[in-house]
Every structure is written in C-alpha cells, then in structure tokens.
Amino acid sequence: MWIKRSVAAIVVVLVTGGSVGTCRNGHAYIMPAEQLLDLMSSRFSRFHTVLLTQSTRLMTTEQDEDQAITFEEKVWIKSPGFYGSLVVPEIVGQDMSPEDIQTLRLDIDSAYRKLLVANTPNNLATYLMEWDIDLETVSFTRLNGVIAFCIGAAPREGPRLLIEKERFLPLLLNYKTVFGAQTRMIEVRFKDYRKVRNGWFPFTIEYFLDGEPAETYLILDADFNVSLPLGLIKNDLQ
C-alpha cells in the first residue's frame, strides 16, 4: 500500500509542475544575461587576435536604382575592443579607389566585431549597456526557425542580442547609433558558423541599416592569434 501511495505522490508532483528545469509558468528555464554572456564568451575565448580577408558587398543607390559594389578588404580584431579594416586597392570592375569606397560607408558601424574575440562576461555586459540593451530582460524567441535567447527588448521593439540556445553563439545584434545628426537602427546577423581553433566563427555577416540591407561580408580567409600587420593597427579605432 505504501508503494502505491509513493507512486501517486510522484505523479502529483509532476502534474503540478514540480519537475526540474522548468519555471513556475511551465516554460523552459531562462538563464540570466550574465550566465548567457559567460557561455557565449567561452566560444571565442581563444581568439585574442583575428585577421580576416573578406569579400564585401556594398549596396548603393544611384538614380533611384539599387546597385552593388563588391570588393575585398582586410579586417582585424584584437581583444579587448579593438578593430579596423583596410580596403584592398584593386577593386575589380569598378573605377573607384579605396577612398571612394569609404565615402560610401559613412553609415557603417563596425563595433559589433568586438563580440567575436576573447572577452570577459563583464566586457560583454559593458558593450551591451553601451548599446542600450537591457540586461534585466531575457526571453525566448526564434530566428529563421532557430530557438534563441533574447537579451533586451522583444523582437522588433528595440536593442537586443539573440544568442542561439543550442551552441550559445550570437545570431543577431540590434542597436541604435548616431551618424551626424541622425539616429539609425543597426542590425547585424551572424551566419555560417564554422568550428575553428577550438572555437566558432561566423563566415557570413549581414549588416542592415534601418531595416534595409547595406553590406554583406563573406569571409575568404581567417587567421587567429597571429601578429597583426602594423599598417592595420590604428590607435583611433576602438
């Protein structure tokens, strides 16, 4: 008789929501932002310097027609919080110089690169606060069918960071920044993650400005923890 009562008690506990790993409302456990950033930082913890060769596709508008310019550039990222890039001089099929390209990229903010190298969770939290992402608000969402944690405002409502639930990799970063007298909404999507040097790195990155595609980056070559060429290191970029 006591065995039957024990089994019945267990059934009651499970039915009333007493199972491990769920919240009081029956939904899956949502980690606090600090724990998520700790797990995310471990995916990039071995990348102290990154040197990339990438193909950049820049969307432009001329005479009310959308056009694309594709060129190659060198990108470097150094932990903590340093980054920069140089356009390769030869721009195939275009009568343009690297300086001409840069004048078309005045609304490109590359601060998102800071997420892709070694950081402490505190560093990451500081970056998110600089982007006005609310660390106290964490929820579940989906991005193209992939379940993700959302730190910050609910989707389409404000600055936020989406982190893939399965691998704790950043999928989307959304924040506002000021260019001149204008406040613009930036959205960066990280795709095509590949396992490299005991970590993960996105080999496709999409950059949106006010909801419209602005640039797409395809990584052609990636070197990690290498000495950076002196010409790439500029003290005014951080």
C-alpha positions in Angstrom: 0.0 0.0 0.0 2.8 2.4 0.9 4.4 1.8 -2.6 1.1 2.8 -4.3 0.9 6.0 -2.2 4.6 6.9 -3.1 3.9 6.5 -6.8 0.8 8.6 -6.6 2.7 11.3 -4.8 5.3 11.4 -7.5 2.6 11.7 -10.2 1.0 14.6 -8.3 4.3 16.4 -8.2 4.9 16.0 -11.9 1.4 17.1 -12.9 1.5 20.2 -10.7 4.7 21.4 -12.4 7.4 20.3 -9.9 9.7 18.9 -12.5 13.3 20.1 -12.6 14.3 22.6 -15.3 11.1 24.5 -15.7 9.9 27.8 -14.5 6.8 28.3 -12.4 4.8 29.1 -15.5 5.8 25.7 -17.0 8.1 27.2 -19.7 11.7 26.2 -20.2 14.3 27.7 -17.8 15.6 31.1 -19.0 19.1 31.9 -17.9 20.0 35.3 -16.7 22.0 37.5 -19.0 25.2 37.1 -17.0 25.2 33.4 -17.4 24.4 33.6 -21.1 27.3 36.0 -21.7 29.6 33.7 -19.8 28.7 30.8 -22.0 28.9 32.9 -25.2 32.3 34.3 -24.3 33.7 30.7 -24.0 33.0 30.2 -27.7 35.5 33.0 -28.6 37.9 32.8 -25.6 40.8 31.5 -27.6 40.7 34.3 -30.2 43.0 37.1 -29.0 43.6 38.4 -32.5 41.8 37.7 -35.7 42.9 38.7 -39.2 40.3 38.3 -41.9 40.3 38.5 -45.7 36.7 39.1 -46.7 34.6 39.9 -49.8 32.3 42.8 -49.0 29.2 43.5 -51.0 28.1 47.1 -50.6 24.6 48.2 -51.6 24.3 51.7 -53.1 21.5 53.7 -54.7 22.2 55.7 -57.9 19.4 57.4 -59.8 16.8 55.6 -57.8 18.3 52.2 -58.6 19.9 49.8 -56.2 23.3 48.7 -57.2 26.0 46.6 -55.5 29.8 47.1 -55.4 31.9 44.1 -54.4 35.4 44.5 -53.2 38.0 42.8 -50.9 39.2 44.1 -47.6 41.4 43.1 -44.7 39.8 43.2 -41.3 41.5 42.9 -37.9 40.1 42.4 -34.5 42.1 42.5 -31.3 40.9 41.7 -27.7 39.7 43.6 -25.9 37.6 46.0 -28.0 40.0 47.0 -30.9 39.1 46.6 -34.6 39.7 48.1 -38.0 39.8 47.4 -41.7 41.5 48.4 -45.0 40.1 48.1 -48.5 42.3 46.3 -50.9 43.4 48.8 -53.6 42.4 46.8 -56.6 38.6 46.9 -56.9 37.7 44.6 -59.8 35.3 46.0 -62.3 35.0 49.4 -60.6 36.7 52.7 -61.4 36.9 53.5 -57.7 39.6 54.0 -55.1 39.5 52.7 -51.5 38.9 56.4 -50.5 35.8 56.4 -52.8 34.6 53.3 -51.1 35.0 54.8 -47.7 32.9 57.8 -48.6 30.0 55.4 -49.4 30.3 53.7 -46.0 29.8 56.6 -43.6 26.8 54.9 -42.0 28.7 51.6 -41.3 29.4 51.0 -37.6 31.7 48.0 -37.0 31.6 47.9 -33.2 29.8 44.5 -33.5 33.2 43.0 -34.2 34.1 43.3 -30.5 31.8 40.3 -29.8 33.9 37.9 -32.0 37.1 37.8 -30.0 38.1 36.9 -26.4 36.1 38.8 -23.8 35.1 38.5 -20.2 31.4 38.4 -19.4 31.9 41.8 -17.8 33.3 43.2 -21.0 30.4 41.9 -23.0 27.9 43.3 -20.5 29.6 46.7 -20.8 29.3 46.6 -24.6 25.6 45.7 -24.4 24.9 48.5 -21.9 26.7 50.9 -24.3 24.2 49.8 -27.0 21.3 50.3 -24.5 20.5 46.6 -24.4 18.5 45.8 -21.2 20.4 43.1 -19.4 17.5 42.5 -17.0 15.1 41.4 -19.8 15.7 37.9 -21.1 13.2 35.8 -23.1 13.0 33.0 -25.7 12.4 33.7 -29.4 13.1 32.2 -32.8 15.1 33.4 -35.7 14.5 31.6 -39.0 13.3 28.6 -37.0 16.2 28.6 -34.6 15.4 28.8 -30.9 17.4 31.6 -29.3 17.7 33.6 -26.1 16.8 37.2 -26.5 18.6 39.7 -24.2 16.9 43.1 -24.3 13.7 44.2 -25.9 11.3 41.8 -27.5 11.9 41.3 -31.2 11.3 44.4 -33.4 10.8 46.6 -30.3 14.3 47.8 -29.5 18.0 47.0 -28.9 18.7 43.3 -28.3 21.1 40.4 -28.7 19.9 37.0 -29.8 22.0 34.0 -28.7 21.5 30.5 -30.2 20.1 28.2 -27.5 21.9 25.1 -28.7 25.5 26.5 -29.1 25.4 29.9 -27.3 26.5 31.7 -30.4 25.4 35.3 -31.2 22.9 35.3 -34.0 21.6 38.8 -34.2 22.7 42.2 -32.7 20.3 45.2 -32.9 21.1 48.6 -31.5 20.8 52.4 -32.3 23.7 54.7 -33.1 24.1 58.3 -34.2 25.6 59.3 -37.5 25.9 63.1 -37.7 22.5 64.4 -36.7 20.7 61.2 -37.4 19.9 58.2 -35.1 19.9 55.0 -37.1 19.0 51.4 -36.3 21.7 48.9 -36.9 21.1 45.2 -37.2 23.8 42.6 -37.7 23.2 38.9 -38.5 25.8 36.3 -37.9 25.6 33.2 -40.1 27.5 30.2 -41.4 29.3 29.4 -38.1 32.3 27.1 -38.5 34.5 25.4 -35.9 38.0 26.9 -35.9 40.8 26.8 -33.4 38.7 25.4 -30.6 36.0 28.0 -31.1 33.4 29.2 -33.6 33.4 32.0 -36.1 30.7 33.3 -38.5 31.8 33.2 -42.1 28.8 35.3 -43.3 27.8 38.5 -41.7 24.9 40.7 -42.9 24.6 44.4 -41.9 21.2 46.2 -42.1 20.6 49.9 -41.7 17.1 51.0 -40.7 15.8 47.6 -41.8 17.4 47.7 -45.2 20.4 45.5 -46.3 23.5 47.7 -46.5 26.5 45.3 -46.6 27.2 41.6 -46.7 30.6 40.1 -45.7 31.8 36.7 -46.9 34.9 35.5 -45.1 37.5 34.2 -47.5 40.4 33.5 -45.1 40.7 33.7 -41.3 43.8 33.6 -39.2 43.7 33.5 -35.4 46.2 34.6 -32.8 48.7 36.0 -35.3 50.8 39.2 -35.2 48.8 41.9 -36.9 50.5 44.0 -39.7 51.5 47.4 -38.4 49.5 49.1 -41.2 46.3 47.7 -39.8 46.7 49.0 -36.3 45.3 52.4 -35.8 45.0 53.9 -32.4 41.9 55.9 -33.2 39.8 52.8 -33.7 38.5 51.2 -30.6 
